[in-house]
Amino acid sequence: MKKMIIGLIVICSSSAFSACPSNSKTIFSCTTTNNKVIQVCDSGNTINYTFGKANISPELAISIPRNKVTTYQWSGIGRYENYAINIPNGKTIYRVNESLDKITHQRTASVEVSKNEKLLATVDCNLNKKIINKLQGVSLRSEM
């Protein structure tokens, strides 16, 4: 009986990373080319960023006050229609973005990780898997 209870606890706790909490909404979610999940949730006063393998505790979980997160919204000019949000964590910025080439119709989605304005890594989303993108029109402070 004890083994069964422990198994249920593991199953229940591992599903916590599968979706945004019920009191928040998903702004962005994708599975990376390395089968990890990037997820951004809007909880009203905070924006939550998580990264890691699905159905286990995330490798990285950040909760940032809404007024610290900025957005870039496409101005309607140019070949590339793109939207992004910038999630700070100390001197590290996680830039979650999605772009569409208006000529070739090629889509990209990724997270760019930078520190002290130096690009450290780009983590690409797998375009063959479901992507939730609600970055367009997100109500956040514009980046400078």
C-alpha positions as CSV (number, residue, x, y, z in Angstrom):
1,M,0.0,0.0,0.0
2,K,2.8,2.4,0.8
3,K,4.4,1.9,-2.6
4,M,1.1,2.7,-4.4
5,I,0.7,5.9,-2.4
6,I,4.2,7.1,-3.2
7,G,3.6,6.3,-6.9
8,L,0.4,8.5,-6.9
9,I,2.3,11.4,-5.3
10,V,4.9,11.2,-8.0
11,I,2.4,11.1,-10.8
12,C,0.3,14.0,-9.3
13,S,3.3,16.2,-8.6
14,S,4.9,15.6,-12.0
15,S,1.9,16.9,-13.9
16,A,2.4,20.4,-12.4
17,F,4.6,21.5,-15.3
18,S,2.2,20.3,-18.0
19,A,0.1,23.5,-18.2
20,C,-0.2,27.0,-16.7
21,P,-2.0,27.0,-13.3
22,S,-5.8,27.5,-13.5
23,N,-5.5,31.1,-12.2
24,S,-3.3,32.2,-15.1
25,K,-3.3,32.1,-18.9
26,T,-0.7,30.8,-21.3
27,I,1.1,33.5,-23.3
28,F,3.5,31.2,-25.0
29,S,4.3,27.5,-25.0
30,C,6.4,25.2,-27.2
31,T,8.4,22.1,-27.2
32,T,12.0,22.7,-28.2
33,T,14.1,20.8,-30.7
34,N,15.6,19.0,-27.7
35,N,12.1,17.9,-26.4
36,K,12.0,20.4,-23.5
37,V,9.1,22.7,-22.8
38,I,9.2,26.5,-22.8
39,Q,6.2,28.0,-21.1
40,V,5.2,31.6,-20.2
41,C,2.1,32.2,-18.0
42,D,0.4,35.4,-17.1
43,S,-0.8,35.3,-13.5
44,G,-2.0,38.9,-13.4
45,N,0.6,40.5,-11.1
46,T,3.4,38.2,-12.3
47,I,4.7,36.6,-15.4
48,N,6.0,33.1,-15.0
49,Y,8.6,31.5,-17.2
50,T,9.4,27.7,-17.0
51,F,11.8,25.6,-18.9
52,G,12.5,21.8,-18.8
53,K,11.4,18.4,-19.6
54,A,7.6,17.8,-19.8
55,N,5.8,16.2,-16.8
56,I,8.7,16.7,-14.3
57,S,9.8,19.6,-12.2
58,P,11.2,22.4,-14.5
59,E,14.9,23.0,-14.7
60,L,14.2,26.7,-14.5
61,A,11.1,28.5,-13.0
62,I,11.0,32.3,-12.7
63,S,8.2,34.4,-11.4
64,I,8.7,38.1,-12.2
65,P,6.5,41.1,-11.3
66,R,4.6,42.1,-14.4
67,N,6.0,45.7,-14.5
68,K,9.6,44.3,-14.9
69,V,8.7,42.3,-18.1
70,T,8.8,44.1,-21.4
71,T,7.4,43.4,-24.9
72,Y,8.3,44.1,-28.5
73,Q,5.3,44.4,-30.8
74,W,5.7,44.4,-34.6
75,S,5.0,48.0,-36.0
76,G,3.5,46.7,-39.2
77,I,6.5,47.7,-41.3
78,G,9.0,45.3,-42.9
79,R,9.3,41.8,-44.1
80,Y,9.4,40.1,-40.6
81,E,6.4,40.2,-38.4
82,N,7.7,39.5,-34.9
83,Y,6.7,39.7,-31.3
84,A,8.7,39.1,-28.2
85,I,8.6,39.4,-24.4
86,N,11.7,40.0,-22.3
87,I,11.8,38.2,-19.0
88,P,14.6,39.4,-16.7
89,N,16.3,37.3,-14.1
90,G,19.1,39.4,-12.5
91,K,21.4,40.3,-15.4
92,T,20.1,37.4,-17.6
93,I,17.2,38.1,-20.0
94,Y,15.0,35.4,-21.5
95,R,13.6,36.8,-24.8
96,V,10.7,34.6,-25.9
97,N,9.9,35.4,-29.5
98,E,8.0,34.4,-32.6
99,S,8.5,35.6,-36.1
100,L,7.0,35.2,-39.5
101,D,8.7,36.0,-42.8
102,K,5.9,37.7,-44.7
103,I,7.5,36.7,-48.1
104,T,8.5,33.1,-47.6
105,H,5.9,32.4,-44.8
106,Q,8.7,30.7,-42.8
107,R,8.0,30.8,-39.1
108,T,10.5,30.8,-36.2
109,A,9.9,30.6,-32.4
110,S,12.6,30.5,-29.8
111,V,14.1,31.8,-26.5
112,E,17.2,33.8,-26.7
113,V,19.2,33.9,-23.5
114,S,21.5,36.9,-22.9
115,K,23.6,38.2,-20.0
116,N,25.0,41.7,-19.9
117,E,23.6,42.2,-23.4
118,K,25.7,39.3,-24.7
119,L,23.8,36.4,-26.4
120,L,24.6,33.1,-24.6
121,A,22.2,30.7,-26.3
122,T,19.2,30.4,-28.6
123,V,16.8,27.6,-27.9
124,D,14.6,26.9,-30.9
125,C,11.1,25.6,-30.8
126,N,10.2,22.5,-32.8
127,L,7.9,23.9,-35.5
128,N,6.4,20.4,-36.1
129,K,4.9,20.4,-32.6
130,K,2.1,22.6,-31.2
131,I,3.1,26.2,-30.4
132,I,0.8,28.4,-28.3
133,N,1.6,32.0,-29.2
134,K,-0.3,34.9,-27.6
135,L,2.5,37.4,-27.7
136,Q,0.7,39.7,-30.2
137,G,-1.0,42.5,-28.3
138,V,0.1,41.3,-24.9
139,S,-0.4,44.0,-22.3
140,L,3.1,44.7,-21.1
141,R,5.4,47.7,-21.0
142,S,7.1,48.3,-24.4
143,E,10.9,47.7,-24.5
144,M,13.0,50.8,-25.0
